[in-house]
Amino acid sequence: MPLTSTNSTGGQRSVAVVGAGVVGAATALALAQRGYLVTVFDHGEVGAGTSSGNAGGIVTGAVTPTATPGVLRSIPSYIFDPHGAAVLRPSYFFQVLPWLLRFIAAGRPARVASIAQALAPLVASAMQAHLALAELSGARELIRPVGWLKVYKSEAGFADSALERELMAQHGVNFSVLSATEVADLEPKLERNAYTRGLFQPDSGFVNYPTALTQVYFEAARQRQAQLVRESVLEIRPDASEDVSIRTSLSTRQFHCVVIAAGAWSGQFAKQIGDSVSLDTERGYHISFASTGDALLRRPVCFPEKHCVLSPMHDGIALVSGDELAGLTAPPDYRRIRALAPFARSVLPGLAKQTIQREWMGYRPSTPDSLPVIGRSPKRKNVFYAFGHGHLGLTLSAITAQLIAGLLSNDPDPYDLSAYAINRF
Ligand SMILES: Cc1cc2nc3c(=O)[nH]c(=O)nc-3n(C[C@H](O)[C@H](O)[C@H](O)COP(=O)(O)OP(=O)(O)OC[C@H]3O[C@@H](n4cnc5c(N)ncnc54)[C@H](O)[C@@H]3O)c2cc1C
């Protein structure tokens, strides 16, 4: 097997990025812009994995972690209620148990407060960070400043958002509670009986074609000398010379540094480095209704009581839902998302006659505390982590890229990054 050294071209420092999802592509661009010689590894197409099928939200008010007080009480519903907030496949129970115990612990009030505190600076700068990468890559028109809208049908449903509102207020998120008339002004084609209230974060953004955003970021990196190697990484091995080797089934190459951005598959690489992490996948689904050729929605609309989002994507309306604990290898189970299709057609009557053109499943890379892993390995100073973004990978990709580029360049940290460090596990 050939050993290629990519670390000496013109004195530039070479960096391998493992994973060409939105986090890897954004990171490749931020590093290439700073003059690093970047090589991205992925066996698949750029942006074709989990980063292709999300709801498109750049949610700048997402300071509320997934686990909140009361999570313990809802665990039985994960197993017995096929339409609850999350589904846990019984066959996966014992494998996910250690993660689940940490997830339950992360829902304690004091932990929720500190997690929100740690999420706040990331989400607050998420949009700015995307706009900066968009400026470099010409992706500006892919990022729409249309806000993030949640709608509620019942008073009880709205009351359940109390903690979220409290945390947003505490962390200075710009949001407002909307009357039904105000919701109707924003989204006139939503069925009027589908909601009585709304919660609106006007500063959030929306990407109606997430794959395109990832590809544009990568193309801009390529214009700055980044390369793509379409191979599956088998092993990441720091060597005695202070470099790091990336071994695939076809080659072994050496780099000065590596950034692990392989989404839900990142844990194996951290383990090879000697760092332990609690990472599992919260699988999510969408079905796509064929485009009506008519702008039915202006922005994503989230229905918290039904645990789903309707998003106006480039090729139709996506009904996005599902938080399924079943690991990386079990086949998809589309029953839950299919069961929501009649609801989607009822709240957006324009979908009544639209056919379903696609069913999709993706793997959120999730830590139990809803915080990403961003930082340098405590074991190896030339290994960096950029994964575990869970429900917020699109939102946080650009700010992660900025932070990783700063860490590689030994810039002073913009704020305390210890909450994202891998040694918290
Ligand atoms: C249904 C759903 C809705 C969502 N909605 C939103 C939303 O509205 N807003 C938001 O911010 N986030 C959302 N998310 C989350 C977001 O999509 C993810 O957090 C994000 O896509 C993760 O990006 P990533 O680059 O880390 O991982 P991925 O996109 O999974 O990329 C990882 C890449 O690593 C590659 N890889 C893995 N192993 C190897 C290997 N051994 N060798 C080489 N390459 C490898 C994979 O092929 C893949 O391309 C949603 C997720 C889902 C599932």
The ligand as an ORCA input file, in Angstrom:
! r2SCAN-3c Opt
* xyz 0 1
  C     -34.545     14.519     10.126
  C     -33.463     15.485     10.518
  C     -33.744     16.846     10.583
  C     -32.739     17.752     10.964
  N     -32.993     19.101     10.947
  C     -31.998     19.974     11.255
  C     -32.214     21.376     11.172
  O     -33.277     21.872     10.780
  N     -31.180     22.201     11.547
  C     -29.986     21.714     11.963
  O     -29.111     22.499     12.325
  N     -29.735     20.379     11.985
  C     -30.717     19.507     11.656
  N     -30.474     18.167     11.680
  C     -29.166     17.690     12.122
  C     -28.118     17.779     11.029
  O     -28.621     17.306      9.794
  C     -26.881     16.954     11.442
  O     -26.473     17.309     12.734
  C     -25.742     17.231     10.476
  O     -26.134     16.912      9.154
  C     -24.492     16.448     10.853
  O     -23.515     16.805      9.931
  P     -22.109     16.083      9.903
  O     -21.326     16.702      8.835
  O     -21.573     16.038     11.290
  O     -22.481     14.561      9.567
  P     -22.867     13.845      8.185
  O     -23.696     14.689      7.317
  O     -23.424     12.519      8.591
  O     -21.466     13.673      7.495
  C     -20.526     12.746      7.952
  C     -19.791     12.235      6.750
  O     -18.770     11.349      7.204
  C     -18.638     10.329      6.268
  N     -17.987      9.179      6.855
  C     -18.410      8.423      7.872
  N     -17.536      7.439      8.114
  C     -16.518      7.593      7.234
  C     -15.329      6.880      6.976
  N     -14.982      5.803      7.697
  N     -14.527      7.292      5.993
  C     -14.841      8.378      5.237
  N     -15.971      9.092      5.444
  C     -16.799      8.699      6.438
  C     -20.074     10.038      5.843
  O     -20.110      9.391      4.565
  C     -20.677     11.425      5.813
  O     -20.653     12.000      4.522
  C     -31.463     17.258     11.294
  C     -31.181     15.889     11.204
  C     -32.158     15.010     10.811
  C     -31.832     13.552     10.680
*
